Amino acid sequence: MSDQFVPIAGEQAALHHVVTRPEPGRLAIVLTGAVGISNAHAEGQAWTRFRVNWTRNLPLGPGKRLRPVYWAPFVTLSSFANDNVASNAGWAVDEFGLSNANGPTTFVDVWANLAVRDADGWILRLAYTVHIVGDEI
């Protein structure tokens, strides 16, 4: 569909969140979205591995921060392509996590280790979910 927004490198789309208060002073936040990736392609027939990261602001009130207590990110392939004939093509999200879950923050920094095989194979977009529970300060 030509009228749909497709995120390009570094841009995010389909941003949604849910915030609940399981107890006084504590927030449970779920973030979802898609992020465009650039230069995520193989450099031959072997696996090419690399790391990408992006940030997402937490839906907090003015002047508030979150001290994370529990967190669980998830990252998966959303869009990938092969330009010509696929020859041993492959795409993977090997690992993922949060870089900044150790202290008070206003955002999450999500990272993912990716892999692509086949000289004309590309990863174009990733989808993600972050569950984070913490103390509002």
C-alpha positions in Angstrom: 0.0 0.0 0.0 1.6 3.2 -1.1 -0.1 5.3 1.6 1.5 3.3 4.5 4.4 4.7 6.3 7.5 2.5 6.1 10.3 3.4 8.5 13.7 4.0 6.9 17.0 3.8 8.6 16.7 5.0 12.2 13.0 5.9 11.9 10.4 4.2 14.0 6.8 3.3 13.3 3.8 1.6 14.8 4.8 3.0 18.2 2.4 1.9 21.0 2.7 1.7 24.7 0.8 0.6 27.8 1.5 1.9 31.3 0.0 0.4 34.5 0.7 0.9 38.2 0.9 -2.5 39.9 1.5 -0.8 43.2 2.1 2.8 44.5 5.3 4.3 43.0 5.9 1.4 40.6 5.3 1.5 36.9 4.9 -1.4 34.4 5.5 -0.3 30.9 5.1 -2.2 27.6 6.6 -0.5 24.4 6.1 -1.9 20.9 7.3 -0.6 17.5 9.2 -1.2 14.3 12.5 0.4 13.4 14.2 0.8 9.9 17.7 -0.6 9.5 20.4 0.6 7.1 23.3 -1.2 5.6 22.2 -4.6 7.0 23.4 -6.7 4.2 25.9 -9.6 3.7 29.3 -9.1 2.2 29.4 -12.5 0.4 28.2 -16.0 0.9 29.3 -16.3 4.5 27.3 -14.9 7.5 27.9 -11.2 8.1 27.2 -10.2 11.7 26.7 -6.7 13.1 25.0 -4.9 16.0 22.3 -2.2 15.7 20.7 -0.1 18.4 18.0 2.5 18.8 16.4 4.5 21.6 12.8 5.0 22.7 11.5 7.5 25.2 9.6 6.1 28.1 6.0 7.5 28.6 6.7 9.3 31.9 5.4 12.5 33.4 7.4 15.8 33.2 10.6 15.6 35.3 10.0 11.9 36.1 12.5 9.0 35.6 12.3 5.3 35.9 14.6 3.1 37.9 14.3 -0.3 36.2 13.8 -3.4 38.4 12.7 -6.0 35.8 12.9 -5.9 32.1 12.4 -8.2 29.1 13.1 -7.0 25.6 12.2 -8.9 22.4 13.4 -8.2 18.8 12.5 -10.0 15.7 12.7 -9.6 11.9 10.0 -7.5 10.4 11.1 -7.1 6.8 14.0 -8.7 4.8 14.7 -9.1 1.2 17.0 -10.7 -1.4 17.7 -8.7 -4.6 18.3 -11.5 -7.0 18.4 -15.3 -6.9 18.7 -16.5 -3.3 21.8 -18.7 -2.9 22.1 -20.0 0.7 20.3 -16.9 1.9 19.7 -16.4 5.6 18.6 -13.7 8.1 18.8 -13.8 11.9 18.4 -11.9 15.1 21.0 -13.6 17.3 20.7 -11.7 20.5 19.0 -8.6 21.9 18.9 -6.5 25.1 18.9 -3.1 26.8 22.0 -1.1 27.3 20.8 1.3 29.9 18.7 -0.8 32.4 21.0 -0.2 35.4 20.0 3.3 36.6 17.3 6.0 36.5 16.4 6.8 32.9 13.8 8.5 30.7 14.4 6.2 27.7 15.4 2.6 26.7 18.4 1.9 24.5 17.6 -1.4 22.7 20.3 -3.3 20.9 20.2 -6.4 18.6 22.9 -8.6 17.1 21.9 -9.4 13.5 23.2 -11.8 10.8 22.7 -11.9 7.1 24.0 -14.5 4.5 24.0 -14.1 0.7 25.7 -11.2 -1.1 22.4 -9.5 -2.0 20.4 -10.3 1.2 19.2 -7.4 3.3 17.5 -6.8 6.7 15.2 -3.8 6.3 13.1 -3.5 9.5 12.9 -5.0 13.0 9.9 -5.2 15.3 10.4 -5.0 19.0 8.6 -5.2 22.4 10.1 -4.0 25.7 8.5 -4.9 29.0 10.0 -2.8 31.8 8.9 -2.6 35.5 10.5 0.0 37.7 10.2 2.6 40.4 9.1 6.0 39.3 11.4 8.7 40.8 
